[in-house]
């Protein structure tokens, strides 16, 4: 384990993050997991898929 990690853990042990910060981080993690599960079980909507374009659209 890196010495920097040990210093950061000791800092967090002495000064833990606020309850609001913990809720914010957990909310972001839950939102990401929900998006991954929706994409895995329902699928990605076609309207949000980018169409591949040619490099030079003026050239036929």
C-alpha positions as a Markdown table, in Angstrom:
| # | Residue | x | y | z |
|---|---|---|---|---|
| 1 | Unk | 0.0 | 0.0 | 0.0 |
| 2 | Unk | 1.3 | 3.4 | -0.9 |
| 3 | Unk | 2.3 | 5.9 | 1.9 |
| 4 | Unk | 0.0 | 8.5 | 0.3 |
| 5 | Unk | -3.0 | 6.1 | 0.8 |
| 6 | Unk | -2.2 | 5.7 | 4.4 |
| 7 | Unk | -2.0 | 9.4 | 5.0 |
| 8 | Unk | -5.4 | 9.9 | 3.2 |
| 9 | Unk | -7.0 | 7.2 | 5.3 |
| 10 | Unk | -5.7 | 8.7 | 8.5 |
| 11 | Unk | -7.0 | 12.1 | 7.4 |
| 12 | Unk | -10.5 | 10.6 | 6.7 |
| 13 | Unk | -10.4 | 8.8 | 10.1 |
| 14 | Unk | -9.8 | 12.1 | 11.9 |
| 15 | Unk | -12.1 | 14.2 | 9.7 |
| 16 | Unk | -14.8 | 12.0 | 8.1 |
| 17 | Unk | -16.8 | 13.5 | 5.2 |
| 18 | Unk | -20.2 | 15.0 | 6.0 |
| 19 | Unk | -23.4 | 13.1 | 5.8 |
| 20 | Unk | -24.5 | 15.1 | 2.8 |
| 21 | Unk | -21.3 | 14.3 | 0.9 |
| 22 | Unk | -21.8 | 10.5 | 1.6 |
| 23 | Unk | -25.4 | 10.7 | 0.4 |
| 24 | Unk | -24.3 | 12.5 | -2.8 |
| 25 | Unk | -21.7 | 9.9 | -3.6 |
| 26 | Unk | -24.1 | 7.1 | -2.9 |
| 27 | Unk | -26.7 | 8.8 | -5.1 |
| 28 | Unk | -24.3 | 9.0 | -8.0 |
| 29 | Unk | -23.2 | 5.4 | -7.6 |
| 30 | Unk | -26.9 | 4.2 | -7.5 |
| 31 | Unk | -27.7 | 6.3 | -10.6 |
| 32 | Unk | -24.8 | 4.8 | -12.5 |
| 33 | Unk | -25.9 | 1.2 | -11.5 |
| 34 | Unk | -29.5 | 1.9 | -12.5 |
| 35 | Unk | -28.3 | 3.2 | -15.9 |
| 36 | Unk | -26.2 | 0.2 | -16.5 |
| 37 | Unk | -29.0 | -2.2 | -15.5 |
| 38 | Unk | -31.5 | -0.4 | -17.8 |
| 39 | Unk | -29.0 | -0.6 | -20.7 |
| 40 | Unk | -28.3 | -4.2 | -20.0 |
| 41 | Unk | -31.9 | -5.5 | -19.7 |
| 42 | Unk | -33.8 | -3.1 | -21.9 |
| 43 | Unk | -31.2 | -2.0 | -24.4 |
| 44 | Unk | -29.9 | 1.2 | -25.8 |
| 45 | Unk | -32.5 | 3.3 | -27.7 |
| 46 | Unk | -31.9 | 3.6 | -31.5 |
| 47 | Unk | -32.6 | 7.3 | -31.4 |
| 48 | Unk | -29.5 | 7.8 | -29.1 |
| 49 | Unk | -27.2 | 5.8 | -31.3 |
| 50 | Unk | -24.9 | 7.8 | -33.5 |
| 51 | Unk | -24.8 | 7.0 | -37.2 |
| 52 | Unk | -21.4 | 6.5 | -38.6 |
| 53 | Unk | -20.5 | 9.1 | -41.2 |
| 54 | Unk | -17.9 | 9.0 | -44.0 |
| 55 | Unk | -14.8 | 11.1 | -43.5 |
| 56 | Unk | -15.5 | 13.3 | -46.5 |
| 57 | Unk | -19.3 | 13.7 | -47.1 |
| 58 | Unk | -18.8 | 15.8 | -50.2 |
| 59 | Unk | -16.9 | 13.0 | -51.9 |
| 60 | Unk | -19.1 | 10.3 | -53.6 |
